[in-house]
Amino acid sequence: MFRNPLVRICFYLSFSLTVLMNQTVLILGIGVIIFFGLLYLNRILFPEVLVRITPFFRFFPYMAVLYVGFSILLTTATMSEILIEIGFVSLKILLMVSIMALYIEQSLSSGVLIALRSLWSTLNRPWKWMEDFFLFFELIFRFFPAFQKEWESIHKGKSALGLNVNTTRWTQIQNVGHDLPGIVLRNYRKAEETAKMMELRGYGNQIPRGVAFPIRFYLSDGLFIIGIICCFFGVNFLGKI
């Protein structure tokens, strides 16, 4: 829908915040229609989006029971009012989670960071702290998948050896506390070695750094962002009238 990652994240954040902050059925209904329209345009991503929002349905019964229980104990609302309210709130949360799940599936790569670096390089400001900021997030995006893969490998290895059979919740927490420090330390050392290699290759000598495959920020992208922000404030203002 939007080619520039900055415009895309601005749209999805504004959309999800509008859904979360609104208090009217009309705006929520319009949000549902817009979401299904986006989902139809990206229908190839529907299975992945469904997988991401499945945990919401698992925890929803517990949330509903707690909400109804506290509402009965602490308020004077009738049961019908409580059910209507929890239905409205649950639909808002489900829609917001679905919107962000769709965004995540559309933006699995670090395109936002590349777009920010591309925009920053055009400003040509010699601020090293900003380059360090970008490097910090680049290392996070690089090593988090490795961290996740190593964690899954350890878990699968223990399952293959039969070490995870009939373990209690407390035992699982203890296993996490035992395995996590080592994984974090190994990835920290990898990140430190990568940072040293970047310094040896001249990191910090040229500020701002160039971008190998820059994402151009055009005037139309800026107008899109301004329009999205104006729509966000306008819709939320109308929702309070």
Backbone as CSV, one residue per row, in Angstrom:
resi,resn,N_x,N_y,N_z,CA_x,CA_y,CA_z,C_x,C_y,C_z
1,MET,0.831,-1.204,0.000,0.000,0.000,0.000,0.862,1.249,0.000
2,PHE,1.803,1.342,0.945,2.767,2.432,0.976,4.147,1.839,0.791
3,ARG,4.890,2.361,-0.158,6.207,1.802,-0.439,7.242,2.239,0.582
4,ASN,7.140,3.469,1.051,8.120,3.952,2.014,7.809,3.397,3.401
5,PRO,8.782,2.747,4.062,8.515,2.156,5.382,8.105,3.182,6.433
6,LEU,8.582,4.423,6.327,8.213,5.444,7.305,6.741,5.813,7.182
7,VAL,6.252,5.904,5.955,4.830,6.193,5.739,3.987,5.019,6.231
8,ARG,4.468,3.808,5.958,3.713,2.613,6.359,3.579,2.518,7.877
9,ILE,4.679,2.721,8.608,4.599,2.601,10.061,3.776,3.734,10.657
10,CYS,3.844,4.916,10.048,3.024,6.035,10.510,1.542,5.721,10.331
11,PHE,1.191,5.118,9.195,-0.210,4.776,8.929,-0.720,3.732,9.919
12,TYR,0.035,2.647,10.103,-0.436,1.562,10.959,-0.466,1.976,12.430
13,LEU,0.503,2.770,12.876,0.470,3.242,14.256,-0.720,4.170,14.487
14,SER,-0.956,5.076,13.553,-2.097,5.985,13.683,-3.409,5.218,13.658
15,PHE,-3.479,4.218,12.785,-4.691,3.402,12.674,-4.958,2.651,13.977
16,SER,-3.926,1.990,14.517,-4.112,1.201,15.734,-4.407,2.087,16.939
17,LEU,-3.759,3.254,17.036,-4.030,4.160,18.149,-5.428,4.755,18.058
18,THR,-5.889,5.013,16.841,-7.251,5.512,16.669,-8.263,4.482,17.147
19,VAL,-8.028,3.224,16.790,-8.917,2.152,17.248,-8.903,2.046,18.766
20,LEU,-7.716,2.152,19.367,-7.588,1.995,20.812,-8.223,3.152,21.572
21,MET,-8.119,4.371,21.035,-8.578,5.552,21.758,-10.042,5.877,21.511
22,ASN,-10.648,5.318,20.481,-12.013,5.712,20.156,-13.014,5.095,21.128
23,GLN,-14.122,5.780,21.292,-15.167,5.336,22.211,-16.517,5.213,21.520
24,THR,-16.540,5.197,20.199,-17.799,5.129,19.470,-17.841,3.888,18.602
25,VAL,-19.026,3.326,18.462,-19.212,2.134,17.638,-19.001,2.454,16.166
26,LEU,-19.365,3.676,15.745,-19.241,4.066,14.335,-17.785,4.021,13.883
27,ILE,-16.894,4.650,14.653,-15.474,4.676,14.273,-14.889,3.275,14.323
28,LEU,-15.308,2.486,15.313,-14.822,1.103,15.398,-15.288,0.296,14.191
29,GLY,-16.544,0.498,13.767,-17.045,-0.204,12.581,-16.292,0.196,11.325
30,ILE,-15.997,1.493,11.191,-15.205,1.953,10.040,-13.813,1.331,10.084
31,GLY,-13.245,1.230,11.286,-11.930,0.605,11.437,-11.940,-0.849,11.012
32,VAL,-12.999,-1.568,11.366,-13.115,-2.972,10.962,-13.181,-3.089,9.445
33,ILE,-13.940,-2.203,8.808,-14.069,-2.236,7.339,-12.720,-1.952,6.681
34,ILE,-11.999,-0.939,7.211,-10.688,-0.601,6.645,-9.719,-1.764,6.821
35,PHE,-9.751,-2.398,7.986,-8.835,-3.515,8.226,-9.098,-4.671,7.271
36,PHE,-10.364,-5.019,7.073,-10.666,-6.118,6.157,-10.308,-5.746,4.725
37,GLY,-10.404,-4.462,4.394,-9.948,-4.027,3.081,-8.450,-4.214,2.922
38,LEU,-7.679,-3.843,3.966,-6.230,-4.052,3.935,-5.885,-5.534,3.888
39,LEU,-6.649,-6.325,4.645,-6.392,-7.760,4.666,-6.694,-8.395,3.310
40,TYR,-7.703,-7.877,2.610,-8.014,-8.390,1.264,-6.890,-8.038,0.286
41,LEU,-6.350,-6.823,0.416,-5.252,-6.425,-0.471,-3.990,-7.238,-0.195
42,ASN,-3.871,-7.715,1.054,-2.698,-8.515,1.433,-3.140,-9.914,1.865
43,ARG,-4.080,-10.489,1.117,-4.677,-11.763,1.522,-3.673,-12.914,1.547
44,ILE,-2.550,-12.751,0.872,-1.531,-13.797,0.921,-0.929,-13.913,2.323
45,LEU,-1.053,-12.837,3.133,-0.503,-12.837,4.489,-1.509,-13.301,5.537
46,PHE,-2.721,-13.658,5.114,-3.769,-14.000,6.074,-3.374,-15.148,7.003
47,PRO,-2.785,-16.253,6.521,-2.408,-17.335,7.457,-1.427,-16.873,8.530
48,GLU,-0.442,-16.048,8.149,0.534,-15.574,9.127,-0.103,-14.633,10.149
49,VAL,-1.004,-13.767,9.677,-1.705,-12.863,10.598,-2.550,-13.667,11.584
50,LEU,-3.210,-14.709,11.084,-4.053,-15.548,11.943,-3.228,-16.236,13.018
51,VAL,-2.032,-16.681,12.663,-1.152,-17.333,13.645,-0.755,-16.341,14.735
52,ARG,-0.502,-15.091,14.360,-0.060,-14.092,15.327,-1.160,-13.669,16.291
53,ILE,-2.418,-13.686,15.853,-3.493,-13.234,16.739,-4.132,-14.391,17.503
54,THR,-3.722,-15.633,17.214,-4.297,-16.791,17.916,-4.107,-16.721,19.429
55,PRO,-2.936,-16.285,19.953,-2.801,-16.203,21.422,-3.841,-15.317,22.082
56,PHE,-4.347,-14.321,21.363,-5.381,-13.465,21.949,-6.615,-14.276,22.312
57,PHE,-7.012,-15.200,21.449,-8.190,-16.017,21.719,-7.949,-16.995,22.875
58,ARG,-6.696,-17.369,23.097,-6.393,-18.259,24.218,-6.542,-17.542,25.549
59,PHE,-6.113,-16.276,25.598,-6.165,-15.536,26.859,-7.478,-14.779,27.050
60,PHE,-8.286,-14.677,26.017,-9.521,-13.910,26.120,-10.459,-14.436,27.212
61,PRO,-10.697,-15.761,27.343,-11.604,-16.222,28.415,-11.149,-15.798,29.808
62,TYR,-9.833,-15.858,30.089,-9.336,-15.430,31.393,-9.556,-13.941,31.602
63,MET,-9.296,-13.140,30.558,-9.520,-11.702,30.652,-10.992,-11.401,30.897
64,ALA,-11.863,-12.106,30.199,-13.293,-11.863,30.341,-13.780,-12.188,31.743
65,VAL,-13.323,-13.334,32.280,-13.742,-13.732,33.630,-13.268,-12.722,34.669
66,LEU,-12.012,-12.286,34.575,-11.496,-11.296,35.521,-12.240,-9.974,35.415
67,TYR,-12.500,-9.560,34.180,-13.191,-8.276,33.973,-14.602,-8.333,34.550
68,VAL,-15.327,-9.399,34.260,-16.696,-9.531,34.774,-16.685,-9.610,36.296
69,GLY,-15.739,-10.360,36.854,-15.675,-10.489,38.297,-15.423,-9.169,39.002
70,PHE,-14.422,-8.421,38.519,-14.123,-7.129,39.145,-15.243,-6.116,38.915
71,SER,-15.895,-6.180,37.751,-16.996,-5.261,37.475,-18.171,-5.508,38.423
72,ILE,-18.454,-6.774,38.695,-19.553,-7.092,39.608,-19.221,-6.654,41.038
73,LEU,-17.960,-6.826,41.442,-17.574,-6.501,42.813,-17.402,-4.998,43.039
74,LEU,-16.919,-4.273,42.036,-16.517,-2.882,42.251,-17.443,-1.858,41.615
75,THR,-18.388,-2.276,40.768,-19.285,-1.327,40.119,-20.734,-1.740,40.353
76,THR,-21.617,-0.836,39.979,-23.056,-1.098,40.099,-23.683,-1.389,38.741
77,ALA,-22.860,-1.665,37.731,-23.377,-1.927,36.392,-24.101,-3.258,36.341
78,THR,-25.092,-3.324,35.471,-25.828,-4.578,35.294,-25.008,-5.541,34.448
79,MET,-25.449,-6.808,34.450,-24.718,-7.818,33.691,-24.727,-7.507,32.194
80,SER,-25.832,-7.019,31.663,-25.902,-6.687,30.238,-24.938,-5.556,29.899
81,GLU,-24.843,-4.545,30.766,-23.912,-3.440,30.530,-22.464,-3.928,30.574
82,ILE,-22.182,-4.838,31.500,-20.823,-5.377,31.609,-20.463,-6.173,30.358
83,LEU,-21.388,-6.993,29.870,-21.110,-7.811,28.681,-20.938,-6.949,27.444
84,ILE,-21.759,-5.901,27.318,-21.613,-4.989,26.167,-20.263,-4.286,26.222
85,GLU,-19.885,-3.850,27.409,-18.618,-3.134,27.543,-17.422,-4.043,27.259
86,ILE,-17.466,-5.259,27.792,-16.337,-6.155,27.556,-16.274,-6.580,26.088
87,GLY,-17.426,-6.703,25.437,-17.434,-7.007,24.013,-16.827,-5.887,23.195
88,PHE,-17.164,-4.638,23.538,-16.622,-3.479,22.830,-15.116,-3.378,23.024
89,VAL,-14.668,-3.518,24.278,-13.233,-3.416,24.575,-12.461,-4.555,23.914
90,SER,-13.020,-5.756,23.953,-12.338,-6.908,23.356,-12.203,-6.748,21.845
91,LEU,-13.249,-6.225,21.218,-13.179,-6.004,19.775,-12.125,-4.969,19.424
92,LYS,-12.005,-3.928,20.255,-10.969,-2.917,20.020,-9.569,-3.528,20.130
93,ILE,-9.362,-4.319,21.184,-8.039,-4.919,21.372,-7.725,-5.902,20.250
94,LEU,-8.711,-6.713,19.869,-8.504,-7.678,18.790,-8.175,-6.974,17.482
95,LEU,-8.886,-5.885,17.193,-8.630,-5.145,15.960,-7.254,-4.509,15.985
96,MET,-6.858,-3.945,17.137,-5.536,-3.327,17.236,-4.432,-4.377,17.066
97,VAL,-4.597,-5.531,17.711,-3.611,-6.605,17.589,-3.533,-7.088,16.137
98,SER,-4.669,-7.196,15.466,-4.694,-7.660,14.076,-4.020,-6.650,13.154
99,ILE,-4.244,-5.366,13.410,-3.614,-4.321,12.590,-2.099,-4.407,12.694
100,MET,-1.586,-4.507,13.916,-0.142,-4.554,14.093,0.437,-5.877,13.605
101,ALA,-0.341,-6.967,13.688,0.125,-8.245,13.140,0.278,-8.147,11.624
102,LEU,-0.676,-7.485,10.979,-0.585,-7.290,9.535,0.612,-6.422,9.181
103,TYR,0.860,-5.392,9.984,2.021,-4.529,9.729,3.325,-5.315,9.877
104,ILE,3.411,-6.123,10.934,4.640,-6.893,11.170,4.905,-7.851,10.013
105,GLU,3.856,-8.486,9.504,4.036,-9.412,8.385,4.428,-8.671,7.108
106,GLN,3.984,-7.430,6.961,4.376,-6.637,5.794,5.792,-6.103,5.920
107,SER,6.285,-5.977,7.142,7.564,-5.298,7.365,8.483,-6.157,8.205
108,LEU,8.740,-7.383,7.757,9.602,-8.289,8.519,11.055,-7.833,8.510
109,SER,11.474,-7.119,7.498,12.852,-6.646,7.434,12.977,-5.314,8.174
110,SER,14.224,-4.860,8.334,14.483,-3.597,9.031,14.400,-2.424,8.066
111,GLY,13.327,-2.356,7.265,13.181,-1.290,6.292,13.021,0.069,6.915
112,VAL,12.395,0.141,8.087,12.226,1.426,8.765,13.575,2.014,9.131
113,LEU,14.476,1.173,9.635,15.802,1.654,10.013,16.587,2.126,8.798
114,ILE,16.491,1.398,7.691,17.182,1.808,6.467,16.605,3.126,5.952
115,ALA,15.277,3.268,6.022,14.652,4.516,5.582,15.084,5.692,6.460
116,LEU,15.187,5.469,7.773,15.644,6.529,8.679,17.096,6.906,8.397
117,ARG,17.932,5.888,8.158,19.336,6.172,7.834,19.461,6.913,6.511
118,SER,18.636,6.536,5.551,18.665,7.218,4.256,18.264,8.676,4.407
119,LEU,17.228,8.919,5.206,16.793,10.292,5.444,17.839,11.068,6.220
120,TRP,18.469,10.404,7.191,19.497,11.058,7.988,20.721,11.412,7.144
121,SER,21.096,10.534,6.219,22.275,10.804,5.389,22.066,12.000,4.478
122,THR,20.822,12.225,4.057,20.545,13.399,3.212,20.632,14.700,4.000
123,LEU,20.416,14.642,5.327,20.526,15.854,6.152,21.983,16.253,6.384
124,ASN,22.894,15.245,6.312,24.341,15.495,6.383,24.737,16.223,7.679
125,ARG,24.286,15.679,8.813,24.629,16.242,10.115,25.731,15.398,10.767
126,PRO,26.836,16.021,11.235,27.948,15.254,11.808,27.721,14.921,13.281
127,TRP,26.686,14.169,13.567,26.364,13.808,14.957,26.661,12.322,15.151
128,LYS,27.749,12.041,15.874,28.157,10.651,16.055,27.179,9.872,16.934
129,TRP,26.534,10.544,17.882,25.613,9.832,18.767,24.439,9.249,17.973
130,MET,24.072,9.925,16.878,23.001,9.400,16.037,23.463,8.161,15.283
131,GLU,24.719,8.158,14.831,25.265,6.975,14.173,25.356,5.800,15.151
132,ASP,25.746,6.098,16.396,25.782,5.040,17.410,24.377,4.502,17.681
133,PHE,23.394,5.373,17.644,22.003,4.972,17.837,21.573,4.003,16.735
134,PHE,21.882,4.335,15.492,21.548,3.451,14.383,22.298,2.125,14.489
135,LEU,23.574,2.190,14.878,24.368,0.963,15.010,23.792,0.056,16.093
136,PHE,23.329,0.644,17.178,22.735,-0.133,18.266,21.556,-0.955,17.763
137,PHE,20.657,-0.318,17.024,19.482,-1.038,16.536,19.837,-2.003,15.404
138,GLU,20.854,-1.678,14.617,21.287,-2.613,13.579,21.803,-3.905,14.203
139,LEU,22.543,-3.796,15.296,23.038,-4.987,15.970,21.893,-5.785,16.595
140,ILE,20.889,-5.075,17.107,19.725,-5.781,17.656,19.024,-6.580,16.561
141,PHE,18.772,-5.949,15.411,18.102,-6.645,14.316,18.942,-7.800,13.782
142,ARG,20.267,-7.667,13.889,21.132,-8.723,13.366,21.188,-9.918,14.305
143,PHE,21.261,-9.674,15.620,21.514,-10.761,16.552,20.263,-11.323,17.213
144,PHE,19.154,-10.633,17.150,17.943,-11.196,17.755,17.510,-12.496,17.069
145,PRO,17.505,-12.585,15.721,17.169,-13.884,15.107,18.113,-14.995,15.522
146,ALA,19.419,-14.668,15.669,20.368,-15.687,16.114,20.082,-16.098,17.558
147,PHE,19.718,-15.119,18.381,19.342,-15.394,19.768,18.130,-16.311,19.820
148,GLN,17.125,-16.014,19.003,15.907,-16.818,18.969,16.186,-18.231,18.462
149,LYS,17.029,-18.336,17.434,17.342,-19.648,16.875,18.106,-20.499,17.879
150,GLU,19.030,-19.893,18.602,19.797,-20.641,19.601,18.893,-21.107,20.735
151,TRP,17.964,-20.257,21.133,17.024,-20.633,22.183,16.156,-21.819,21.745
152,GLU,15.679,-21.769,20.511,14.851,-22.863,19.999,15.661,-24.151,19.878
153,SER,16.930,-24.034,19.490,17.777,-25.225,19.363,17.981,-25.898,20.711
154,ILE,18.212,-25.082,21.753,18.387,-25.651,23.099,17.108,-26.343,23.558
155,HIS,15.978,-25.693,23.319,14.698,-26.260,23.736,14.406,-27.572,22.994
156,LYS,14.652,-27.592,21.675,14.415,-28.810,20.905,15.380,-29.918,21.315
157,GLY,16.628,-29.537,21.622,17.595,-30.536,22.052,17.195,-31.197,23.359
158,LYS,16.698,-30.398,24.301,16.240,-30.968,25.571,15.007,-31.846,25.367
159,SER,14.128,-31.422,24.460,12.942,-32.238,24.190,13.327,-33.562,23.558
160,ALA,14.336,-33.539,22.646,14.780,-34.775,22.002,15.417,-35.735,23.002
161,LEU,16.060,-35.166,24.034,16.680,-36.009,25.055,15.707,-36.411,26.154
162,GLY,14.472,-35.900,26.060,13.466,-36.251,27.057,13.598,-35.490,28.355
163,LEU,14.318,-34.350,28.325,14.516,-33.585,29.553,13.348,-32.663,29.865
164,ASN,12.460,-32.429,28.884,11.331,-31.531,29.103,10.027,-32.288,29.344
165,VAL,10.127,-33.568,29.584,8.919,-34.373,29.784,8.414,-34.191,31.207
166,ASN,7.130,-33.875,31.336,6.464,-33.745,32.632,7.147,-32.737,33.547
167,THR,7.657,-31.663,32.973,8.248,-30.613,33.793,7.164,-29.651,34.253
168,THR,7.294,-29.196,35.498,6.330,-28.245,36.040,6.659,-26.837,35.553
169,ARG,5.731,-25.922,35.793,5.951,-24.528,35.395,7.152,-23.950,36.115
170,TRP,7.314,-24.269,37.392,8.452,-23.745,38.147,9.768,-24.294,37.601
171,THR,9.772,-25.561,37.195,10.984,-26.143,36.606,11.333,-25.459,35.285
172,GLN,10.321,-25.142,34.492,10.561,-24.437,33.238,11.160,-23.054,33.493
173,ILE,10.667,-22.363,34.523,11.209,-21.043,34.864,12.663,-21.172,35.302
174,GLN,12.961,-22.206,36.074,14.340,-22.434,36.505,15.247,-22.726,35.311
175,ASN,14.748,-23.497,34.344,15.536,-23.792,33.140,15.827,-22.531,32.340
176,VAL,14.815,-21.661,32.256,15.023,-20.387,31.553,16.102,-19.572,32.254
177,GLY,16.012,-19.481,33.591,17.011,-18.737,34.341,18.409,-19.329,34.224
178,HIS,18.486,-20.640,33.977,19.792,-21.294,33.830,20.369,-21.095,32.435
179,ASP,19.540,-21.128,31.406,20.025,-21.067,30.026,20.191,-19.640,29.517
180,LEU,19.343,-18.737,29.980,19.312,-17.393,29.405,20.613,-16.615,29.561
181,PRO,21.258,-16.596,30.740,22.501,-15.801,30.861,23.581,-16.208,29.871
182,GLY,23.738,-17.515,29.648,24.758,-17.968,28.707,24.475,-17.519,27.279
183,ILE,23.207,-17.593,26.872,22.839,-17.166,25.523,23.069,-15.668,25.354
184,VAL,22.656,-14.892,26.361,22.847,-13.441,26.298,24.326,-13.089,26.236
185,LEU,25.142,-13.759,27.041,26.580,-13.480,27.073,27.234,-13.808,25.734
186,ARG,26.873,-14.929,25.132,27.459,-15.299,23.838,27.091,-14.286,22.760
187,ASN,25.833,-13.859,22.733,25.427,-12.873,21.727,26.030,-11.503,22.010
188,TYR,26.239,-11.182,23.280,26.906,-9.923,23.618,28.336,-9.910,23.088
189,ARG,29.036,-11.032,23.238,30.410,-11.108,22.736,30.447,-11.020,21.215
190,LYS,29.462,-11.640,20.558,29.395,-11.528,19.098,29.167,-10.081,18.669
191,ALA,28.278,-9.396,19.368,28.011,-8.001,19.042,29.240,-7.132,19.286
192,GLU,29.962,-7.422,20.371,31.173,-6.653,20.673,32.235,-6.874,19.603
193,GLU,32.393,-8.113,19.162,33.362,-8.402,18.101,32.970,-7.709,16.799
194,THR,31.668,-7.698,16.486,31.208,-7.015,15.277,31.480,-5.518,15.347
195,ALA,31.229,-4.914,16.520,31.477,-3.485,16.691,32.961,-3.158,16.541
196,LYS,33.826,-4.033,17.070,35.267,-3.799,16.921,35.697,-3.903,15.460
197,MET,35.139,-4.874,14.754,35.467,-5.009,13.336,35.016,-3.786,12.551
198,MET,33.866,-3.229,12.907,33.397,-2.032,12.223,34.321,-0.844,12.493
199,GLU,34.836,-0.736,13.725,35.774,0.340,14.032,37.077,0.173,13.253
200,LEU,37.547,-1.083,13.127,38.770,-1.326,12.369,38.582,-1.017,10.884
201,ARG,37.354,-1.156,10.416,37.072,-0.866,9.007,36.715,0.600,8.768
202,GLY,36.867,1.434,9.816,36.699,2.874,9.609,35.416,3.464,10.117
203,TYR,34.692,2.719,10.972,33.446,3.272,11.502,33.740,4.513,12.343
204,GLY,33.004,5.574,12.097,33.170,6.831,12.819,34.033,7.839,12.104
205,ASN,34.744,7.424,11.049,35.591,8.373,10.314,34.768,9.267,9.387
206,GLN,33.660,8.743,8.902,32.782,9.519,8.032,31.385,9.542,8.647
207,ILE,30.927,10.749,8.974,29.614,10.921,9.598,28.838,11.975,8.802
208,PRO,27.632,11.659,8.347,26.935,10.374,8.491,27.442,9.336,7.493
209,ARG,27.227,8.072,7.814,27.625,6.995,6.913,26.713,6.955,5.703
210,GLY,27.240,6.425,4.626,26.417,6.211,3.449,25.553,4.970,3.609
211,VAL,24.557,4.842,2.763,23.649,3.697,2.782,23.805,2.959,1.467
212,ALA,24.060,1.653,1.537,24.310,0.865,0.330,23.107,0.889,-0.613
213,PHE,21.935,0.650,-0.081,20.707,0.648,-0.880,19.700,1.595,-0.225
214,PRO,19.873,2.901,-0.463,19.030,3.881,0.239,17.567,3.826,-0.219
215,ILE,16.696,4.184,0.706,15.266,4.318,0.417,14.963,5.811,0.363
216,ARG,14.651,6.294,-0.799,14.442,7.722,-0.989,13.160,8.191,-0.318
217,PHE,13.265,9.380,0.270,12.106,10.005,0.900,11.685,11.175,0.018
218,TYR,10.547,10.998,-0.671,10.083,12.004,-1.621,9.098,12.964,-0.954
219,LEU,8.797,14.034,-1.655,7.840,15.014,-1.162,6.476,14.378,-0.934
220,SER,6.101,13.469,-1.823,4.808,12.797,-1.669,4.746,11.994,-0.367
221,ASP,5.890,11.397,0.048,5.919,10.654,1.307,5.673,11.582,2.495
222,GLY,6.290,12.756,2.458,6.060,13.731,3.516,4.617,14.199,3.556
223,LEU,4.012,14.396,2.386,2.602,14.798,2.344,1.700,13.694,2.867
224,PHE,2.044,12.441,2.556,1.274,11.314,3.088,1.321,11.293,4.620
225,ILE,2.507,11.502,5.183,2.649,11.479,6.640,1.861,12.618,7.276
226,ILE,1.944,13.794,6.694,1.175,14.934,7.215,-0.323,14.647,7.142
227,GLY,-0.766,14.078,6.015,-2.176,13.747,5.868,-2.633,12.702,6.875
228,ILE,-1.791,11.686,7.122,-2.137,10.641,8.087,-2.254,11.220,9.494
229,ILE,-1.309,12.088,9.859,-1.352,12.704,11.193,-2.584,13.596,11.342
230,CYS,-2.901,14.353,10.307,-4.090,15.210,10.353,-5.362,14.366,10.491
231,CYS,-5.435,13.265,9.760,-6.597,12.372,9.868,-6.687,11.769,11.258
232,PHE,-5.539,11.423,11.828,-5.529,10.843,13.166,-6.120,11.806,14.194
233,PHE,-5.621,13.048,14.200,-6.139,14.022,15.158,-7.581,14.400,14.838
234,GLY,-7.920,14.467,13.548,-9.284,14.810,13.181,-10.296,13.757,13.612
235,VAL,-9.977,12.496,13.377,-10.894,11.422,13.762,-11.056,11.353,15.261
236,ASN,-9.951,11.479,16.002,-10.048,11.427,17.453,-10.753,12.647,18.026
237,PHE,-10.637,13.782,17.363,-11.381,14.975,17.811,-12.872,14.795,17.573
238,LEU,-13.233,14.254,16.397,-14.641,14.034,16.117,-15.245,12.970,17.042
239,GLY,-14.400,11.996,17.422,-14.904,10.940,18.290,-15.232,11.428,19.695
240,LYS,-14.672,12.571,20.094,-14.941,13.105,21.426,-16.111,14.085,21.444
241,ILE,-16.614,14.442,20.265,-17.739,15.392,20.200,-19.053,14.694,20.566
